[in-house]
């Protein structure tokens, strides 16, 4: 039987990656990593022993963050159970519990809609290539759907869903492909909104202004998700948009937004800035750190609006709780970014 290594990892790799997966925050039970199992499309369970990647050896410490694993999996076995829709992988520990809440990943059996060109992708995902664009969006999609099931108790594809900061539809394309009927994407970037309108049918896309409010009514959405939007806002805009998201949520809805945390900064320190830890120290000191303008080009008309920002988990919990009830923080929800689950405050 032909065996290959599928690289389960959240950072870029040239070693046959088919899933854009996050690192795992394992707590103190590192022995669990020796008993990992995966379930593929609810049909087959495999129990390979993972090998920790040595890329970030200094990061394996008390509290253990283990950024990646290798699994040796038979290509024949995987291909036997592939389907044309979304293929789902879940990772479990030896006790049969999902390793982390975000230990569920997806990749599409077919690419139903066009893949954006490098200019469009580069405005929202830097150097991510077409394969990474497709696989990371699929993994985030199945995580969000799993989250909806957990938070709302059911999946109703008629729910009103807002993709805040939709970009060129990295996640939204799968909501459409999977038959969700009431989905909306907004972004400040007209170029990518135009691309979405031209290439992704059965959804509504429109440009929003840099500053809220949007045109939508109070309580318009059951679910709001935003990938890597608060990583690009200054403090004033952050507070304004938190208020707007609260306004847009239905009373029993929730928002899932990602942010760069201590985990993000630690990874960047060791992978990019090994000799210059300028990410980690200011964040530890300040709780919120703005590293300056990000020149992706999406803030045409207001140069400098688009920032590079990180938040500590403690900062999120303390400062955002004046606007939202903080349900919980999910480490490594979107590759190297955490997610926070926000509930509308009862008035």
N, C-alpha and C positions, 0 to 999 in steps of 0.2 A: 504494500500500500504506500502511495506517495505521501510523504509527510513534508510539511513546510512550517516555518515559524510565522504565525500571525502576531504582529506586534501590538499588544494592547497598551496604548500609551497616549497621553494627551499632548505631547510635544511633537514637533515635526520629525519625520524619520524617512529614510530611504529604504528601509528593510521590509517592504511588502505590507505597509499599513493599509488596512481596509476599514478600520474604525477610528474615528477621532475621539479618543477616550480620555477622561480625566485621570489625574493621579488619585490615589486613595489615601484618606486620612484614617489610619487603622486604630488609633488609640494605643493602648499599651499591649494589646494581645497580638503581638507579632507572630505568635505560633499559628494564628489563623491563616496566615499567608501560605502555609505549607499544605493546606487542605482545601484550597479553592476548587470550586466546580463551576462549570458554565452550563447553562441551559439554552439551547438553540431552538427558537420557534416552538417552545413548549413540547418538543418532540424527542429531543435527545439530550442526555446529560453526560458530560465528559468530566474527568477528574485529573487533568494533568497537574504536575507540580510546577508552579511558576518559578522563574529565576529572576530575582530582582536585578534590574538594570543598574550598572555601576556609574551611570552618567552623573548622578548627584550623590556621591558617597557621603558628603558632609551633611546632607539633609536627613540622613537616617539617624535619628537621635531620640531622646526622650520625647514622647508624644507622637511618635513615629509617622513621618510623612514618607510614603514610598511612591515615588512618581510613576513607576511603570513595571510591567511584567512582560515576560515572554511566555506564550503558551504554544506548545507544539501540538498542532491539530492536523488531522488528516484532511487534505483538500477534498478527497473523494467523499468523505463523510459529510463535510460541510455542504458540498455541491448537491449531494443527494437530497438535502432538506431545504434547499433554497426555494423561495417562491417569488412570484412576479411582483408582489406588493412589498410591504415593509417586513424585513427580516429582523428579528429581535433576539438579542443576546442578554441574558441575565447572569450575574456573577454571585455565587453563594459561598459562605464559609463552610467549615466542616460540620457545623450544627444544622445546616440547611437554611440559615437565615441569609437574606441578601446582604452582601458584604457592606455596602453603604446604601443609603436611600437612592443615590444616583448611580448605583451599579447596574443600570439597564441601558442598553445601547442598541442602535439600529443602523441598518444600511438598506437602501432600496434595491429590490430585485430588478427594477427598470428605472430609467431616467425619463420621466414622462414629458417634462418641459425643458426648453433650452437652458443650457448652462451659460451664465453671463460671461462676457469676455474679461480679460485681465484688468482692464481699466475699471470696470464696474466692481469687480471683486476687490480690487486693491483699495477702493475708497472705504471699504468696511472691514476688510480682513487682511490688509497688508500683503504679505507674500504667499498667502494660502493659494494653492493651485486648484484646478477643477476637481480633482479627486477629493482633496481635503474639504472643499466647499460642500460637495455632495454628502460626504460621510459625516462631517461634523454637524451639518444641519439636520440630518436624519437622526443622529443620536440625541440632539437637543429636543427634537420633536417627540421622540418616544418618551423622553424624560418628562416633558411638559404634559403629555397625555396621561402618563402614569401619575403625575402630580395632581392633575384634575380629578382623576379617579379617587385618589386618596383624600383630597380636600373637599370635594363636592359629593362624594359617595356614589357617583355614577358618571358615565360618559353619555352626553347628549350632544350630538353633532349639530344641533340647532342653537347651541349656546352662542352668545355674542362674544367674540374673541378679538382683542386688539393686539396687534404686533406693533409696539411702540419702538420706533427705530428699525423699521423693516428692512432698510438697505435694499439689496437686490433679491430679497425673498429667500434667504438661505434656509430659514425655518418655515416660513409661510407656504412655500411650494408643497410641503408635505401635508399641511392642513387641507389644502385644495385637493391634492391627489387622493387623500383619504376620505374625501366627501364631506368635510365640514362646510356648512351652508351659510354661515353668517360671520365671515371673517373680514377684518379691516386692517390695512397696514398704513402707517403714517411715518414720514421721515422729513428731515429738513433738506434732504438732497434731491433736488428736482431731477437730476440725471438718472438716478436709480429709480425714482418713482416712475419716470417715463418708461424705463426698461420693464418694470413690473407690469405696468398697464399694457404694454405691447406683447408681453410674453406669458403672463400668468393669468389665465381666465378665471371666472367664477369667484372673484374676490374684488373688494374695493380698495384702491390705493389713492392716496392724495398727499400732497406736500403740506406739512404743518409749518407754522412760523417758528422762529427761534424761541420766542417767548409764548407761554400759554396766555389765555385759554385757547383750546381747540374749538371747533364749531359744534362738537357733539354735545348732546344733552346730558344733564346730570344723570348718573346711574345708568349709563348706556351699555355697560359691558359686564359680563359675568366673569371674564378672565382677561387680565392684561399681562403680557410678558414683554420684557425688554432685555435684550442681550447686549451687554457692553454699551449702555447709554450713559449710565451714571459714571462710568469710567472716563467720560469726555465732557463733563459739565463743571463749571465753576460753582462756588458755594451758593451764590445767589440763585443761579439757574436751578441748581439741585433742589433748593427749598421750594421754588416756584413750581417745578414739575412734580415734586412729591404731592403738593397740594392739588395739582390738576389731576393726577392719577387717582387720588382719593375722591375727587369730585366725579370722575368718570365711572368709578366702580359701583356696581349694584350693592345694596346693603349686605348681602351674603356672598358677594364675590371675593376674589383674591387676586393679588398681583404677585408675579414672580419676576424679580429683576436681579441681574447679576452685577457683581462688583469685583474689582481687584482688591485682594486682601493681603494679609501677611503671607499666606500661602503663595499667591501670585508673585509677590516681591521676592520671597525666598527662592523660588524657581528662577526668576530673572537674574537674581544675584549670582547664582551658581552657574547658570548656563550662558549668560551674556556678559555680566559685569563682575567676574570673579575677583578681579583686583580692585574694584571700585564699587563698594556696596552702597551706592547712592540711593537705591530704592528702599532698602529695608530699614535703615536707621532713622530717617526722618519720619517714616510712618509709625514706628514704635514710639517715637517722641511726641508726635503731634496727633495721631489718630486719624487724621485726614491730610493727605499730601497731594498738592497740585504740582506736577513736574513741568508745567509749561504747555505751550501750544503744540498740538499735533497737526502736522501739515498734510493731512490726507486730502484736503481740497473740498471737503463737503460743506464748509462754512462760507462759501462764496457770498459776499455781501456783508459779512461781519467777520473779518479776519481776526483770528485769535479766540473765537468763540469755542472752537473744538479743542479740548484740553486733553491731558493725560493725567488721570487722577486715581489714587488708591485710597481705600478706607480700611481701618481696622474693624474687626468684628465688634469690638467693644464700642467703637464710635457709632456704628450703625444702630446697635441696640439702644444706646443712650439718646442719640440725637434724632433718630427718625421716629422714635416712639411718641413724640409730641404730635405727630400727624397720623400715624398708623399704629395699630396693634401689631407687634412683631411676633409672628407665629413661630418662626425658627429660621436658622441659617443652615444651609446645606453645603458642606464643603465640597469643592471640586465639581460643582454641578455642570459647568460648561468649560471643559478642558481645565485651564488654570485659573478660572474664576469661580468664586463662590456665588450662591444665590441666596436671597432673603425672601421669605414668604410674608407678604403684607396683607393684613385684614383691615377693613374699614372700621373705624372707631364707632361705637354706638353713641348716638347723641341723645 
